[in-house]
Amino acid sequence: MDTQNQASPRTVPVSVEYLAFLHDQLAENQQRLKELLGESQARAIFCISADKLVSTIGSGRYKTDPMEGILARLSEWGFHVSRKERGDVAEVEIKCPLAETVHPRLTTSSPKCPLGEYVLGAVRLEDSKSQLLTNDLLSDGVKLKLQKAR
């Protein structure tokens, strides 16, 4: 086993156009699901997907708050994350080092940040009925609002 590669994540160059494509793909898939299945069924699929997605990253449970682990992982990936809790609504703002380059290249009419699904999965580890309320792209990242169902 190569422990050197485990200590620091390997990075590879990725085309900005490819990153824009992935953002557009997610947004278009979500839009088509809403058109075909309706809002509630599309939301159910999104939540089930978020639940599975968070487990693929190997985040597991962190301390007393799974969100801490997700925020730590995002920081390891080069994102700056802040969060605010107001009652049953969590606001998460993610500053992305690629946003200023990727976001202007998006072509979909309702762009979404793929990290919204990941963050929702973390929140749902503690509160399985939580929902993503907004996924608003900013020039330097994204602002997410999540509703906890407690």
N, C-alpha and C positions, 0 to 999 in steps of 0.2 A: 504494500500500500504506500502510496506517495503522500507522506504527511505534509510535504512542503506545499503541494497544491491545495490541501485542505485548510492550511493556515490562512491563505489569502485567496480570495476568489479570482478565477481566471477571467480576464476580459478579452473581448474580441471586437474589432471594428464592425460597426453595423451602419448600414445606409440610413440616412435620415428619411429618405423616401419610404423605406421599409417600415420604420417606426410610425410614420404618418399612416401608412396602409393599415397597420395593426390597430391604431386608434379608430380609423374609419370603419374597418371591418367590425369591430365591437359595436360601434354606434349603429351601423346599418343592420346588423343582426338583431340588436335589441329593438330597433324600430319595426322590423318585419315581424318579429314575434308579437309585438303589441298589435299590429294590424291584423295578423292572422288569429291570434288567440284572445285578444282583449287585454286590457291593462292588468287585471288581477292575475290572470294565468301567466302572463309574461313576467310579472313581478315574482310569482311563485318559482318559476324556472330560474330567474336571476338569483333568488335567495338560495335555492338548492345548489346552484353552481358556485356561489360564493362560499357556501359551507364546505364544499369539496376543494375548491381552489386553495383556501387557507391551509388545508392539510397537506397539499402537495409541496409547499415551500418548506415544510419541516419546522414550522413555528412552534407547534405544541402550546402548552400552557406556560405562561411566564409569571412568576411570583404570584401576586394576587389578581393581576389584571392582564389578560391576554393582549390587550391593546399595547401595553408596554413592549411586549415582544415584537409586535408588528412595527411599531415606531422605531425600535432599535434596528430591526432588519432594514427598514427603509433608509435609515441613517447610514448603515453599512453600504448601501447601494448608492450613496451620494445625494440623497434627498434631505432637505431640511423640513422637519414636520413640527407643527404646533397644533394643540388641541384645546378646546374650551368645552366645558360641560355646563349646560344651563338646564337644570331640571332633567327632563327625559330626552333632551336633544343634545347631541354631541356635534361640535363643529371641528372638522379637521382640515387644516390647510397644509398642503404639500408644495414646497418650492422645488421645482424640478430643474436640474441643470440643462436639460434638453428642450424645455418648453418654448423658449424664444425661437428656437430653430424649427421644432416640429409643429407646433400649433398653427403657424401661418400656412403650412402646407396641407392642412386638413381640408378635405373637400365635402364631407358630409354636412348636411344641414343642421344636425344636432350632435355635435361632437361630445364624446365622453372620455374621461380618463380611465384607462384599464385598472388603475390602482383602487378605484372606488369599490370594485367587487372584492378585492383583497381585504380592504379595510372593513367592509361590511362583514365578511367572513369572520374576522377577529372579534368584532362586536357580538356577533351571533354565537360565539363560543360561550359567552356568559349569559346572553339573552336571546334565545332562539327565535323570538318573534320580532326582532329589530328589523327596521326597513331603511333603505337608503332613500332619503327625501330629495336631495339635489346632488348633482355632479357637475359643477360649473367650472369650466376651464377659465384660467386667468392667463395673462400674458407670461407669467413666470411660474405657472403650476396649476393647481386645482384647489377648489374649496368644496368640501363635502359636508353635507348635513345628514345626520343619522338619527332616526327616531327609535328610542328604546321603548319596549312595550311593557315595562315592569308595572 
